[in-house]
Amino acid sequence: MNIWQHIEADIGRVTAKPFRLQHNQGVGGGCISQASRISDGVRDYFIKLNHAAMLPMFEAEAQALSEMLASNSVRVPEPLCSGAHDGQSYLVMEYLPLDGRANMRLLGEQLAAMHQFTADRYGWHIDNTIGSTPQPNSQGHDWLEFWRDQRLGFQLSLAARNGYGGELQVKGERLLADFPLLFSSYTPQASMLHGDLWGGNAGGLKNGTPVIFDPALYYGDREADIAMTTLFGGFGADFYAAYNTAWQLDAGYSVRRTFYNIYHIINHLNLFGGGYHGQAISMIEQVLAELN
């Protein structure tokens, strides 16, 4: 039995209806996993494939999608099943045809609604990944400690191991020591976050319904999600206007936006190499200047 026959059997088991693959079309756009759209002529599913060792990544993604679905806010693909076979892991989920332009005002309103789902601690009950980078989520009641140890400090340590020492580490350590000043009059709620919300992880159905996918879910400051939407192109004025109408951002967000995005830029440095090194240092310097 090859991987596709195994997936056929798993879909049949979960749906209690035999599935016989008739069409298998590769889908581009991802840089972490191989993706395909499969069909039996009636039902379509979206499949992600990776090495067998990456199964925990898919299991965490399935749990995140289920949790986001339960919030009844932004549309996300419904996970069906995951597993491993013959050296490969897979995740099967609902296929959503993203062939339309998302209503960005609606996305702003719906994301604000998702952020209003809160937990009593920051983090999540399992670790997951941001891209293919491990993302620790040990739960706790101190947001500053969480961000220092499990977000920014964690990425700086990875960067040091990847050979990015020197100025990045020196200035990064200064930021780790000084950033609590950004929160002197602001204590965030532990909101349900997508965690990796840039333009490439959002789309729209033909009727304009917004869809978000590829989550790196945890509970934390909603500003971290909004900040990332401004990277790599941004989401447009309608999105931000609608979000702020639904739930106004704190006045200090304008400085914390750059601070939160340092995490993602250092993660890109760790994933994709030195092209992000100068940008990371520049952003750290910008925040340090605001603190002095």
Buried (B, 14 or more C-beta within 10 A) or exposed (E): EEBBEBBBBBBBEEEEEEBEBEEEEEEEEEEBBBBBBBBBEEEBBBBBBBEEEBBBBBBBBBBBBEBBBEBEBBBBBEBBBBBBBEEBBBBBBBBBEBEBEBBBBBBBBBBBBBBBBEBEBBBBEEBBBBBBBEBBBBBBEEBEBBBBBBBBBBBBBBBBEEEBEEBBBEBBEBBBEBBBEBBEEBEBBBBBBBBBBBBBBBBBBEEBBBBBBBBBBBBBBBBBBBBBBBBEEEBBEBBBEBBBEBBEBBEBBEBBBBBBBBBBBBBBBBBEEEEBBEBBBEBBBEBBEBBE
